[in-house]
Structure formats: C-alpha cells, structure tokens
C-alpha cells in the first residue's frame, strides 16, 4: 500500500465526526515533554517508522505504535483482495468490511497526528511472504487466513499497550479501546473463517501460544499469550472453579510490548 | 461441524434496548457523587441507596460494575448449558462451554482483584428468557455480549489506575471475540455490525448501561456514585 492511498481514504471519511469528543488536541500538545518519554519507554520503532525517532510526545508515540499494526492489517487485506482467486467470493464482503473499518482507524489517527503537528509515519513496504517463509500466502487461502488472524491478534495486543500509554488522555484512550475491540471482532471472525475451512479446531479466541502454524514468523505473534496470572491470582483453577489452562489463557488477551511487536512485524517489512 | 458454524440462528435482535437512556436522577445527584468520590469507602453514604446494592464510587465502583456484568454473563451461559435448548448441537455445547469457562474466569479474577471491596454474588432474574428456545437464547447471548463490551469500554474510559485499565482491556477484548462469534451465529458476517462511522465500538456510560443490566437481577442495584462521562 502506498501512502497516497491512505490519503485518498481520508477523503472518504467525515472529519467532523472526529471532533465528537473534546480535549484530544490540546492535551496531545501539552504532553510534548521529554520527561514523559523517559517515564514510559515506548519509543517508536525504527523498524516501521524511522522518521519518528525524534518524537518526544508520549501520546503521539502510543498512537504511532498503534498505527504501525493498523497500517499492516489494512495493507494485508488490500493485497489479499487484489490477489485473483485467493479469497472466495462469499468471504470477500467480510474482508472488505474489515478493510473499511481499518482504513477508518488509520484515517482517524492520521487526522489527529496531523492536527497536533506530529509527524505521520510513512507506510513501510511489506513482504508478507517473509523472505519466502510463507511462499503461498497469497495463493493458498488457508495460509492467508493464518497470517490474517496473527495480524489481527497482534493488533489487539499492540493496542492494549497503546491504551496503557494513553492513560492520561481519556478521549484518545477511549478511542484506542474502541478500536481494539473492533479488531478483536475481526480476529474472531477471521479465526471462524479459518475453522470453517476445516482441518483445524481453531477457536475465535487465543489459546495458549497456539499459532496454528509451524512457521516461526507467525508463532512470534503469540509470545506471552500463555500467561495465566491475572491481577493477584492464577486464572487456571481460580477459586476452585474448573478453569483449564486453555480457558484461563483464552479468557484474557495479553498486551504486546514494543520489543515483541517489533520482533513480529520486522519479519514482514522490507528493510 | 462446518455447516453448523455457518448456520444462522435466525434470531431477531432485541430492539428494546436504549443505550442513550439515562437515569433520571443521575444528573441531579452528580454533585453528591463528586463529593463522595474522595472517599475510597463510603459506609454510610448520603443520600442513602436504601435497600439497593451500592456498587460504590471511583475505580472500585467501576470494577464492581464490570464484576456485575461478568456475573450476568457467567450465570447466563451456566443456565443455558444446564437447560440446553431444543436441538443444541455438540458444537454449540462446546462453544457455550468454552465461553462459560472464560466468563467464569473473568468473574472470579475480578472478584479477587476487588478483594474485600467486591459486591456479593447477586441472584439473576432470567424470567424473560426461554432457555428451551434456541432463538431466545441466542438473542440474549447477543444482547449480553454487546452490553458487556459496550459497558466495559465505557468503564475503560473512566478508570484512573493503569492496573485496572490493563485488566479490563484484556477482558473486554475477549468479550468482543465472544460477541463477534455470537453475532456470526445469529447472522453470518455481522461480527462488527455496530461499529460507528470511525469503525469503532460504541461504548456505553455506566449509568445507561446499568439501566439495562439491572433488569436481569432480582435485587435493586444502585450506581449513583459511579463516575460519569
């Protein structure tokens, strides 16, 4: 996907709706301090955003981090829809719906980054075959769905990190939460599509670190998803209830930090 | 199995839920709520919530409301599996069981997280649900999951402490997965049909959310001290 395309998508949205909640712009600006950056080490990744290294606005960085995976998700679906014979006719509408919503997420964040004089990151050039680790990603629908749910699951997880880092701004934090649950809906649907294709018992939620793939590049999406400790308890068998390891891990999506996110995304980005 | 997962449950959506409806007294008591907000515990709050269960104020109240939502969901799937609607397939039993266990995990983790501040387990009122009837069960599953995600997202907007926010984002993400699946069961492809013009989930403020949630509990529940948008 070229950057120009996203700008075109901007034309399809109504910027007035972005203004529905007060307080985003002023607060975003007031947080441009180096102090905040030092306190919460969410440095923008050099992998997907070289130009952003000088950013000192912690809120803007949290948004840029989220944008990184939204860019990637949209590019992947766009490329999938363009691949002749890949996505069956009865599923194309579903992917188009998801793409439309992702383009809106992207347009929303770009609008606010621009409005607050922050640099909008450029869209990287992607290599979804990951140096031929996934040679049939655009010719084999099952492979396509497997990377698709990995990207959606990583999206949920990366947005959780952004939500944490947007704590000080109620409006942006709320936006990130509301985008995250939309991505979780996409993730569940893609997993259902994969299940309906047969040959796997994949469920709409993440179970342990199961990637449903032997490809290491995809497995990186699930690092840390086997966590069962939540708050002050172990969710497995919590309070004497028969909660299995699978249920305990499935019940909670885990935030993905910068290092793990970059380790995953870098495999699909051309240097 | 493949066919069943694709099959629509042909339920009709419950159109009776008004997300914009606020409690009449919410505005009038907003000042009182702010006053109380500085106390972490209010053993004898003024005005009194009478016999109604008081969810509390601040993050504690918000977490209790999240706990209430998870109580509702866990109780619903537990009952649905006990009663099993006519024609419930093994796949459906498997799915409902998995969701029930995840809701139980949410409920118990929130209970432990709240510690002594947790509200008691409240008795549900499912008299409006015909558990023998597939459409009735799916319609309520759809409503409860959508309600939970919208309610939890509203709570996430208001929480102060980052550890509470982190825990609830982990939970609402998975409830959104449940909601996506139930929606797809009801009408395949409707996984994110309620997103707004920005492709975002539409959150619900605790006051109007509770207005619907309370209908499914026998005891009166008061959220007058909950933080407001």
Interface residues (C-beta under 8 A of the other chain):
Chain A: X13 X14 X17 X18 X93 X94 X97 X98 X100 X101 X102 X103 X104 X105 X108 X156 X160 X163 X164 X167 X170 X173 X174 X175 X177 X178 X179 X180 X181 X182 X184 X185 X186 X187 X188 X189 X192 X195 X196 X198 X203 X204 X205 X230 X231 X232 X233 X235 X238 X239 X241 X242 X243 X244 X247 X248 X250 X251 X252 X253 X254 X255
Chain B: X2 X5 X6 X95 X98 X101 X102 X103 X104 X105 X106 X108 X109 X111 X112 X113 X149 X153 X156 X157 X158 X162 X163 X165 X166 X167 X169 X170 X171 X172 X173 X174 X175 X176 X177 X178 X179 X180 X181 X183 X184 X189 X191 X192 X195 X196 X197 X198 X199 X200 X201 X202 X203
